[in-house]
Amino acid sequence: MNSASTSTRSLTALVISNVLGGIGVASGIAVGALLVASMGGVELAGFGQALSVLGAALLAVPLANLAAKHGRRRSLTTGYAVAALGALIVLLGAWLGWFWLLLFGLLAFGSAQATNLQTRYAASELASPERRATIMSIVIWATTIGSVLGPNLSSLGADVGRRFDIPDLAGPYLFSLGGFILAGIVIALVFAGRRGPLTASIPGAASPTISSPTAKQPAKAVGALAALGWASRHPVARFAVLLIVVGHAVMVGIMSMTPVQLGQHDHGLKAIGLVISLHILGMYALSPLVGWLADRFGAMRTALVGLIVLGLSAVVILIAPTAFVSVTIALILLGVGWSFTTISGSALLARVDSGEVRVPLQGATDALMNYGAATAALLGGPLLAWVGFGGLAIGAALLIIPAAAVGWYARRHRDAAFAASDQR
């Protein structure tokens, strides 16, 4: 089988697995807070989501290390297996009425998010440098399908679960379990017995990349902290890491408090659901366009667009924090801004030639991304109560300033090879 055919099959498998994984994640998230509240009390409703985000952060680095040593296929299948185990434990905890077991399952459930995030880097290894962002964005876009289908399976999941004496709110996790198992099977079967980008170990770059004259190439595999230390000395890599973390933190900080804000101003569940759905569409639906723009005009430029759009979202909220239309527009902009920053930052990380640091750095970045999101979600409530929704939005947007400053420095000090090939 020729290289083009292999790459096409690999990309197709990643898209399908991301759709299935997205269904699994969205099915659980749709009812997770309600399930936790029903077993542990309303005051703990947000705790389950925080645990899932923490699980994604904790597993990002081990999964990246597994990819570096044994290839993406083993890493992705392992990640989906852990997520499936988490969904199974959630079902068991709900069936037995053991709250602590439910929480442990939600922690393992976070592996699905870490695995879905890793698929974008796996996709980048299938593409030529000039199309890397576009290929990554296609895999990210596939999450849109899962995000739309997952929540709509809640009623069916409750009906199916009832046949096994599973509580209605836990029933949708049956679809999470099935989605993760099928995603892992797709990856395992498509690449079984074959060597390629997803099966080979990744000691260095899988395809031609941009090297840095100021950064020394590592001689052996390194850990997450060492990878972040390397990135701190590389202007472009430093900006890429900060861009991804800040973009995600700003998005989660504002988005997580939007249902509370709307609920406090007498907007019902249907209105809240509509806003969140449009926000998710903003995150994923335009990702192929964002990827094409990053390849066509340079990831540094699209990163700047992302930061500007995130800032505009905060300004719109500040102007009219209680108006339904303005909040809806702001949440759409927030999703689009996240898409620009995440795809641009991921493309920058994939293009920087960091040798054996590359994959550990990707895992460390995803871990920081989720730690930042968890922190933003935890701080969101107190900030909303203290300074209001407009103040919360501006507080989150202030994180953009250091990211923009680091980006300005990176743009001025990027190496000549990067400038020649990526910054048109």
PyMOL commands that set and color helices and strands:
alter all, ss='L'
color gray80, all
select helices_A, chain A and resi 3-40+42-44+47-70+72-96+99-109+111-124+129-149+151-162+173-190+224-232+235-255+258-264+269-284+287-297+299-319+324-351+355-397+400-413+416-421
alter helices_A, ss='H'
color red, helices_A
deselect
rebuild
show_as cartoon
